[in-house]
Amino acid sequence: MKIYFLASTLPFYYLKETTIEEDDLIVVSKNNLKESLQKSFPKIKLELIKTLNEIKKSELLKSREFIIFHECCWNDLDNLIKHHKKETTYLPVSHINYFDKVNILVLLKILFQFGISDVNIKSIVKYLYSTLIFPYQYSYKLQTNLKDKISFNLAKNLNYNKYNFIKFSNRAHGFKGSEKNLSQISNTIIFLLGNDVISFNEQMKCYIKLIEISKKYKYNVMCKSHPRCDVKYNPDLFDEEIDPQIPFEVMDIPYKYKVSLFTTTLIFEPSKSISIENLVRNNLEVDKRFNLRSRFLRGFENFNRINIPVNYTDFINLIK
C-alpha cells in the first residue's frame, strides 16, 4: 500500500497519469480537496480519501511508502515523516523561488525595499524562532502575499536533503509529459482568472480586449476561475464557464489556447499557453513583486514554450 498526500490540486495531473492501486490511500490536508478529487476522479472510492485526522497513525505507518508533493506548510505530516523515519518519495509539482536563499539578511532587506507590515514582522519572528529551535531541519522560502503590496509569507518545509529516508524525484515537476499527446484542433480559447500581484480589475482590462479579439476571429471563449478567486467578473463576457473546483490539468477539454498572467497552469501544455505579462507591462508601471512573480514562472524548465505576446497585434498573429 502506498499513501499519496495532497495539500493542493497541483498533483492531480500526476494522479491522472499514475495507476492508483486498490489498497492505496489518498490523504488530503483539508476537506475541500475531497470534493475536488471526487469531481475530478469519480472512479476513486470515497472511502479511499481521508484527512490526516480521519486515519489512525498505525494504518499510516504500515504503508509501504509515503508519496508527498507539498513544498511547505503541512507541519503535522512533516513531523510524522521525521519522527518515524518513514520511507518517503518527494515529488514537487511546483516551487517557490522568489529568492535564491532565505536568511535573516534577506528578511531585513525586504523591510527596507518593500516596507514594514505585520506579516513581514511575523515572518522574521517565525524564522528566528524556527532556526533557533529546529536548526538545519527546515528550509525556508518567501512567497508574495496577495492581500497587500508589501508583504511576503514565510513558508518552511523539511530539509529533505538532510534525511536519508526521503527520496527526491522531479518526474512530476512542471506537469512533466503534458505535451506528449498535444492537439491544437479546436476553436476555443480559455481564460484562467484569479488573484495575483496586480489587481483583478487591471487584469480584466487586458482580458476584455483579448476576449473581443478572440470573438472577432470566431473563437468560442470560455473561462475558469481559480477555486479561491474572491473577485467578481461579468459572466456574460464568456460563452461558457468551467467548474472552478476541477483542476484545468485533468479536464480534457479541447482548446486552442489558454490565457492568464502567472498561474502555474500555464506550465501545463505550455505551447498552448499565453501569458499577458508583456501586455500588462505595456500599460502599467509594475513593481518588484510583479518581477518576482515573473521569475517564479521562469523557474520551470519548459517556460520557454509559453507564448508571451509583446502587444495585441502579436496576440492576433498568434491566434488567427
Phi, psi and omega per residue, in radians:
M1 nan 2.328 3.002
K2 -1.919 2.667 3.054
I3 -2.144 2.160 3.106
Y4 -1.706 2.220 -3.123
F5 -1.893 2.125 -3.073
L6 -2.062 2.209 3.071
A7 -1.941 -0.024 3.100
S8 -2.793 -3.122 3.114
T9 -1.502 -0.112 -3.092
L10 -0.971 -0.661 -3.129
P11 -1.345 -0.016 -3.065
F12 -1.017 -0.662 -3.139
Y13 -1.107 -0.701 3.099
Y14 -1.080 -0.745 3.110
L15 -1.076 -0.683 -3.139
K16 -1.062 -0.624 -3.091
E17 -1.593 0.039 -3.079
T18 -2.013 2.555 3.057
T19 -1.461 2.005 3.067
I20 -1.556 2.070 -3.119
E21 -1.312 2.816 -3.061
E22 -1.087 -0.529 -3.105
D23 -1.684 0.040 3.086
D24 -1.290 2.656 3.097
L25 -2.095 2.699 3.017
I26 -2.112 2.126 3.141
V27 -1.946 2.214 -3.084
V28 -1.923 2.690 -3.090
S29 -1.417 -0.370 -3.140
K30 -2.607 2.722 -2.999
N31 -1.120 -0.579 -3.078
N32 -1.139 -0.350 3.069
L33 -1.220 -0.447 3.060
K34 -1.053 -0.794 -3.138
E35 -1.086 -0.769 3.130
S36 -1.094 -0.708 3.112
L37 -1.114 -0.755 -3.134
Q38 -1.123 -0.691 3.108
K39 -1.212 -0.647 -3.075
S40 -1.400 -0.620 -3.087
F41 -2.293 1.290 -3.070
P42 -1.081 -0.311 -3.132
K43 -1.409 -0.275 3.094
I44 -1.327 2.209 -3.100
K45 -1.188 2.420 -3.083
L46 -1.033 -0.594 -3.099
E47 -1.229 -0.179 3.089
L48 -1.563 -0.037 -3.125
I49 -1.996 2.064 -3.076
K50 -2.397 2.819 2.927
T51 -1.589 2.926 -3.101
L52 -1.083 -0.535 -3.129
N53 -1.371 -0.232 -3.071
E54 -1.671 0.052 -3.090
I55 -2.273 2.415 -3.122
K56 -1.220 2.526 3.141
K57 -1.036 -0.647 3.141
S58 -1.089 -0.646 3.107
E59 -1.203 -0.667 3.094
L60 -1.076 -0.818 -2.990
L61 -1.305 -0.331 3.126
K62 -1.419 -0.107 3.118
S63 -1.187 2.685 -3.123
R64 -1.204 -0.628 -3.019
E65 -2.786 2.540 2.944
F66 -1.655 2.391 2.999
I67 -2.016 2.051 -3.098
I68 -2.124 2.620 -3.118
F69 -2.190 -0.345 -3.007
H70 -1.179 2.481 3.115
E71 -1.607 -0.414 -3.076
C72 -2.888 2.956 2.864
C73 1.228 0.542 2.948
W74 -2.250 1.305 -2.983
N75 -1.088 -0.702 -3.116
D76 -1.047 -0.729 3.136
L77 -1.236 -0.776 3.111
D78 -0.985 -0.762 -3.132
N79 -1.167 -0.638 3.103
L80 -1.100 -0.819 3.140
I81 -1.084 -0.807 -3.077
K82 -1.174 -0.788 -3.059
H83 -1.174 -0.697 -3.063
H84 -1.728 0.050 3.128
K85 0.863 0.853 -3.051
K86 -1.330 2.311 3.068
E87 -1.027 2.135 -2.994
T88 -2.447 2.445 2.979
T89 -1.934 2.195 -3.112
Y90 -1.778 2.055 -3.071
L91 -2.138 1.380 -3.133
P92 -1.164 2.374 3.066
V93 -1.603 -0.645 -3.116
S94 -2.192 -2.875 -3.131
H95 -2.756 2.902 3.008
I96 -2.201 1.784 -3.048
N97 -2.274 0.762 3.113
Y98 -1.137 -0.545 3.102
F99 -2.266 2.526 -3.094
D100 -1.083 -0.732 -3.126
K101 -2.599 2.422 3.137
V102 -1.808 2.164 3.024
N103 -2.530 -3.094 -3.058
I104 -1.119 -0.551 3.126
L105 -1.171 -0.702 3.093
V106 -1.115 -0.745 -3.131
L107 -1.115 -0.712 3.097
L108 -1.201 -0.621 3.109
K109 -1.088 -0.631 3.109
I110 -1.086 -0.701 3.116
L111 -1.042 -0.696 -3.120
F112 -1.342 -0.653 -3.073
Q113 -1.424 -0.650 -3.028
F114 -1.927 -0.558 3.105
G115 2.194 2.900 3.140
I116 -1.577 2.292 3.053
S117 -2.541 2.862 3.098
D118 -1.022 -0.710 -3.116
V119 -1.123 -0.776 -3.124
N120 -1.151 -0.680 3.090
I121 -1.135 -0.749 3.112
K122 -1.087 -0.641 3.120
S123 -1.088 -0.711 3.122
I124 -1.148 -0.814 3.137
V125 -1.081 -0.754 -3.139
K126 -1.093 -0.712 3.139
Y127 -1.137 -0.829 -3.118
L128 -1.086 -0.739 3.137
Y129 -1.119 -0.847 -3.057
S130 -1.158 -0.717 -3.132
T131 -1.236 -0.459 3.097
L132 -1.352 -0.780 -3.073
I133 -1.422 -0.646 -3.083
F134 -2.159 1.116 -3.096
P135 -1.087 2.316 3.057
Y136 1.207 -0.041 -3.102
Q137 -1.437 -0.394 -3.071
Y138 -2.251 2.708 2.921
S139 -1.930 2.752 -2.976
Y140 -2.226 2.517 3.139
K141 -2.466 2.749 3.119
L142 -2.078 2.399 3.071
Q143 -2.283 2.622 -3.086
T144 -1.134 2.412 3.031
N145 -1.590 2.051 -3.008
L146 -1.387 -0.038 -3.094
K147 -1.502 -0.288 3.034
D148 -2.588 -3.120 -3.001
K149 -1.783 0.080 -3.074
I150 -2.230 -0.158 -2.952
S151 -1.720 2.632 3.071
F152 -2.303 2.353 3.097
N153 -1.553 2.342 3.056
L154 -1.512 2.209 3.115
A155 -2.065 2.426 3.110
K156 -2.187 2.569 3.047
N157 -2.474 2.866 3.121
L158 -0.988 2.443 3.022
N159 -1.360 1.528 -2.957
Y160 -1.073 -0.469 3.128
N161 -1.167 -0.322 -3.084
K162 -1.373 -0.366 -2.973
Y163 -1.985 2.147 -3.090
N164 -1.357 -0.109 3.097
F165 -1.657 0.062 3.079
I166 -1.976 2.084 3.099
K167 -1.713 2.492 3.114
F168 -1.858 2.436 3.036
S169 -2.498 2.444 3.129
N170 -1.777 0.285 -3.031
R171 -1.259 -0.176 3.070
A172 -1.826 -0.149 -3.000
H173 -1.162 2.286 3.088
G174 1.156 0.541 3.128
F175 0.940 0.879 -3.100
K176 -0.932 2.389 3.108
G177 1.493 0.060 -3.043
S178 -1.240 -0.235 -3.138
E179 -1.772 0.196 -3.041
K180 -1.236 -0.518 3.134
N181 -2.111 0.808 -2.991
L182 -1.267 2.371 3.052
S183 -2.374 2.351 3.136
Q184 -1.856 0.161 -3.071
I185 -1.390 1.610 3.139
S186 -2.964 2.722 3.049
N187 -2.007 0.512 -3.086
T188 -1.969 2.352 2.980
I189 -2.057 2.277 -3.073
I190 -1.977 2.251 3.108
F191 -1.758 2.189 -3.141
L192 -1.737 1.956 -2.984
L193 -1.831 2.485 3.097
G194 -3.124 3.003 3.099
N195 -1.261 2.620 3.070
D196 -2.760 -2.902 -3.035
V197 -1.312 -0.195 2.923
I198 -1.977 2.708 -3.023
S199 -1.076 2.643 3.125
F200 -1.094 -0.614 3.118
N201 -1.081 -0.688 3.104
E202 -1.180 -0.684 3.071
Q203 -1.069 -0.751 -3.077
M204 -1.130 -0.561 3.081
K205 -0.997 -0.720 3.117
C206 -1.262 -0.773 -3.112
Y207 -1.091 -0.689 -3.105
I208 -1.056 -0.726 3.089
K209 -1.101 -0.728 -3.132
L210 -1.204 -0.604 3.079
I211 -1.125 -0.772 3.120
E212 -1.055 -0.749 3.119
I213 -1.126 -0.773 -3.108
S214 -1.062 -0.762 -3.142
K215 -1.202 -0.582 3.086
K216 -1.058 -0.600 3.135
Y217 -1.663 0.379 2.965
K218 1.179 0.524 3.067
Y219 -1.503 2.552 2.929
N220 -1.406 2.188 -3.020
V221 -1.921 2.095 3.137
M222 -2.062 2.868 3.056
C223 -2.422 2.617 3.017
K224 -2.360 2.089 3.099
S225 -1.568 2.695 3.070
H226 -1.148 2.492 -3.113
P227 -1.032 -0.418 3.098
R228 -1.810 0.292 3.110
C229 -1.241 2.070 -3.063
D230 -1.887 0.432 -3.140
V231 -2.017 2.765 -3.092
K232 -1.853 2.608 3.075
Y233 -2.491 2.899 -3.129
N234 -1.464 1.891 -3.106
P235 -1.128 -0.331 -3.138
D236 -1.187 -0.232 3.092
L237 -1.174 -0.399 -2.977
F238 -2.000 2.654 3.083
D239 -1.337 -0.441 -3.102
E240 -2.795 2.529 3.040
E241 -1.890 2.502 -3.114
I242 -1.826 2.513 3.123
D243 -0.951 2.069 -3.114
P244 -1.225 -0.289 -3.066
Q245 -1.405 -0.245 3.137
I246 -1.764 2.142 3.139
P247 -1.019 2.429 -3.116
F248 -0.978 -0.635 -3.000
E249 -1.147 -0.254 -3.108
V250 -2.013 0.191 -2.993
M251 -1.449 -0.500 -3.109
D252 1.031 0.669 3.067
I253 -1.580 2.167 3.083
P254 -1.107 2.330 3.131
Y255 -2.714 2.714 3.104
K256 -1.512 -0.891 3.110
Y257 -2.512 2.713 2.918
K258 -2.076 2.579 -3.003
V259 -2.243 2.324 3.061
S260 -2.839 -2.997 3.134
L261 -1.691 -1.373 -3.079
F262 -2.213 0.212 -3.085
T263 -1.016 2.521 3.127
T264 -1.042 -0.450 -3.126
T265 -1.067 -0.379 3.073
L266 -1.071 -0.415 3.123
I267 -1.318 -0.376 3.052
F268 -1.289 2.223 -3.065
E269 0.758 1.092 -2.971
P270 -1.078 -0.496 3.137
S271 -1.220 -0.223 3.067
K272 -1.815 0.271 -3.115
S273 -1.889 2.525 3.078
I274 -2.245 2.121 3.068
S275 -1.724 2.415 3.134
I276 -1.587 0.288 -3.067
E277 -0.893 -0.917 -3.096
N278 -1.202 -0.574 3.111
L279 -1.131 -0.641 3.073
V280 -1.201 -0.775 -3.140
R281 -1.041 -0.574 -3.122
N282 -1.207 -0.403 -3.002
N283 -2.021 -0.221 -3.102
L284 -2.293 2.644 2.981
E285 -1.513 1.725 -3.029
V286 -1.369 2.719 -3.107
D287 -1.823 -3.076 -3.081
K288 -1.134 -0.563 3.123
R289 -1.115 -0.659 3.074
F290 -1.040 -0.782 -3.128
N291 -1.165 -0.577 3.083
L292 -1.177 -0.688 3.089
R293 -1.127 -0.667 3.086
S294 -1.081 -0.710 3.119
R295 -1.112 -0.648 3.107
F296 -0.954 -0.865 -3.095
L297 -1.135 -0.615 -3.139
R298 -1.255 -0.095 3.112
G299 -1.366 -0.118 3.104
F300 -1.606 2.471 -3.044
E301 -1.166 -0.434 -3.138
N302 -1.742 0.334 3.136
F303 -1.016 -0.671 -3.028
N304 -1.129 -0.188 3.098
R305 -1.482 -0.192 3.119
I306 -1.272 2.427 3.077
N307 -1.476 2.227 3.134
I308 -2.249 1.491 -3.099
P309 -1.049 2.469 -3.115
V310 -1.447 -0.365 3.111
N311 -2.767 -3.123 -3.075
Y312 -1.238 -0.534 3.065
T313 -1.105 -0.684 3.092
D314 -1.089 -0.693 3.084
F315 -1.088 -0.777 3.123
I316 -1.031 -0.798 -3.125
N317 -1.118 -0.484 -3.141
L318 -1.292 -0.708 -3.003
I319 -1.670 -0.303 -3.028
K320 -1.378 nan nan
